Amino acid sequence: MTQQFYVAPEQVMKDRADFARKGIARGRSVVVLSCREGIALVAENPSPSLHKIGEIYDKIAFAAVGKYNEFESLRQAGVRYADVRGYSYDRVDVTGRGLASVYAQSLGAVFTAEQKPFEVELTVAEVGHDVGSDHLFRLTFDGSIADERRFVVMGGAAERVAEAVIDGWSAEASYREAIQLAARALREDRTETQLSLEVAVLDRNSETERGVRRAFRRITPDELNELLTGPI
């Protein structure tokens, strides 16, 4: 009869956490930051079609770093959750906090019960009436959740990028200023001068100015080039 080797639960959890952190560290960084006009989401992403930033619901967006197939499955599950809850109850009942709680439960269950944890880190962003009412929920691979203020930086060099962001962040910044700040912070972590960026915004005034409910809007390459090259 073969005898199974015993591994302490603490060691199993540590090995899973180390595995997930290494996978996330290989991902290119994402910056999500509040500003006067709403929330800007800026990701370093060389792919024009495999998005790291996406819309979840009316005023809620999703940003992720890590393995694409894993965070894309979570994004799709979040869209389904939001649609069902909004249809069953009311659209105002779909909140960033509720969605983040669902993600935390899913990530925690995979981390503890499955052989391999998800190699992902997520941010659920919900735009409010002002910077103080914006919500940025950061979720890690083990289901841990944090309610961040001002901005969130995820990815391989999050600490260095965050240092560059915190020096220039302002609640009164425009979209142009916020996106330029994020681009500068991401560029400091790269050896090449040219960055391939994916950018989207949650427009704080979308409902009143454009007469629509949805706040999410992708920034086109031409618009992004104008934002980055024009004066602040």
C-alpha positions, 0 to 999 in steps of 0.5 A: 500500500502506498502512503501519501505524503502529508503537506501542512495546510499552511504550506499548501496555501503559501504555495498557491499564493506564490504561484498566483503572485508570480503569474500576476507579476508577469502581467502588464500594469493597469491604472484606475483613477478617479478624477473630476469628470469620472473614472479613467481606466488605463491599461498597457495592452498590445492586443486591440481585441483582447480587452483588459477593461470592460463594461459591466453595467450602467455605471460599473466597469471592470479592469483586470490583469493576469491570465486572459481566459480566467479574468474574461470568464469572471467578467462575463459572469459579472455581466450575467449577475448584473443583468439578472439582478437588475431585471429581477429587482431594479437597476439601482440595486446593481452596485459595485459593492455587490458585484465585488462581493460575488467576485470575492466569493468566487475567487476565494472558493477557487483558491481554497478548493481547486488545485490551481488558483486564478492568476488574476487581480481585479478592480470593480469601479463604480462612478458616483456624483463626485470623487468622494462617492466613487467606489474602487474595489480591488480583489486579489487571487485569494478573494481578498477585497479592499475598498480603495480611494483615489486610484488603484494600480495592478500588475507586475510593477504596481509599486513603482507605477503607484509611486508615480501616480500618487505624486501627480494625482489630483481630485480636480484633474480632467480626463486628459490630465488623468490619462496623461498621468497614468501613461507617464506612470506606465511608461516609467516601468518600460524600457521602450518609449512607445506604449500600446494603451487601452483606455476607457472612462466612466463618465460622471455626467453621462446621464445628464449631458448625453441623455443616456444611462450608460457611463462607460465609453472606450477611447478610440486610438485617434482620440487617445493620441490627441489626449496624450499629445495635446497640452494638459 
